[in-house]
């Protein structure tokens, strides 16, 4: 189980070049294949440039749900495991 919710250079995400969807997550020494994209929220216009835009993804990988946040300006990803009942996009990362 991942509880990584802080920006970390240890979270690497491979995306599909044509669609921009996450395909693989590498974190905490593990490699997870994304099997489903549940939700996506583009927040590129929601923040001032000083804070930077971001994009949120809720994905399934290895039978678990994860919230991935791409901090576009900083070129970083954050990762947090979600439980089955927790809404994916309701809480800001």
C-alpha positions in Angstrom: 0.0 0.0 0.0 1.3 3.4 -0.9 0.8 6.4 1.4 3.0 8.7 -0.6 1.2 12.0 -0.7 4.1 14.4 -0.8 6.0 15.5 -3.9 8.7 13.0 -4.4 11.2 12.4 -7.2 10.6 8.7 -6.4 7.2 8.8 -8.2 7.6 8.2 -11.9 4.7 7.9 -14.3 4.8 6.8 -17.9 2.0 8.2 -20.0 0.6 7.2 -23.4 2.1 9.6 -25.9 -1.1 9.9 -27.9 -3.6 10.3 -25.1 -1.6 11.5 -22.1 -3.2 8.8 -19.9 -1.0 7.3 -17.2 0.1 3.7 -18.2 2.7 2.8 -15.6 3.6 4.0 -12.1 6.9 3.5 -10.3 7.1 4.3 -6.7 8.6 2.9 -3.5 10.5 0.3 -5.5 7.4 -1.1 -7.1 6.1 -1.0 -10.7 2.3 -0.8 -11.2 0.6 -1.2 -14.5 -2.5 1.1 -14.8 -5.5 -0.9 -15.9 -8.2 1.7 -15.8 -8.6 5.4 -15.8 -11.7 6.2 -13.5 -11.6 10.0 -13.6 -9.6 13.0 -14.8 -9.8 16.6 -13.8 -7.8 19.3 -15.6 -7.0 22.2 -13.3 -4.6 24.1 -15.5 -6.8 27.2 -15.4 -7.7 26.9 -11.7 -4.4 28.2 -10.2 -2.3 31.3 -10.5 1.0 30.8 -12.3 2.9 31.0 -9.0 1.3 27.9 -7.7 1.2 26.2 -11.0 -1.4 24.1 -12.8 -2.1 20.5 -12.1 -4.0 17.5 -13.5 -5.6 14.9 -11.3 -6.2 11.3 -12.3 -7.9 8.5 -10.5 -6.6 5.2 -11.7 -6.7 1.4 -11.0 -3.5 -0.5 -10.9 -2.9 -4.0 -9.5 -6.5 -4.1 -8.2 -6.2 -0.9 -6.1 -7.3 2.7 -6.6 -4.8 5.6 -6.7 -5.0 9.3 -7.0 -2.2 10.7 -9.2 -1.6 14.4 -9.3 0.6 15.8 -12.0 2.1 19.2 -10.9 2.7 20.4 -14.4 4.8 23.5 -13.6 7.2 21.5 -11.4 7.1 18.3 -13.6 6.4 16.2 -10.5 3.9 13.5 -9.6 2.3 12.7 -6.3 0.6 9.4 -5.5 -1.9 8.4 -2.9 -3.8 5.1 -2.5 -7.6 5.4 -2.1 -9.9 3.0 -0.5 -12.9 1.7 -2.4 -15.4 4.1 -0.9 -13.4 7.3 -1.0 -14.3 9.7 -3.8 -11.4 10.1 -6.2 -11.4 13.8 -7.0 -13.2 15.3 -4.1 -10.2 16.0 -2.0 -7.4 18.3 -3.3 -4.0 16.8 -3.4 
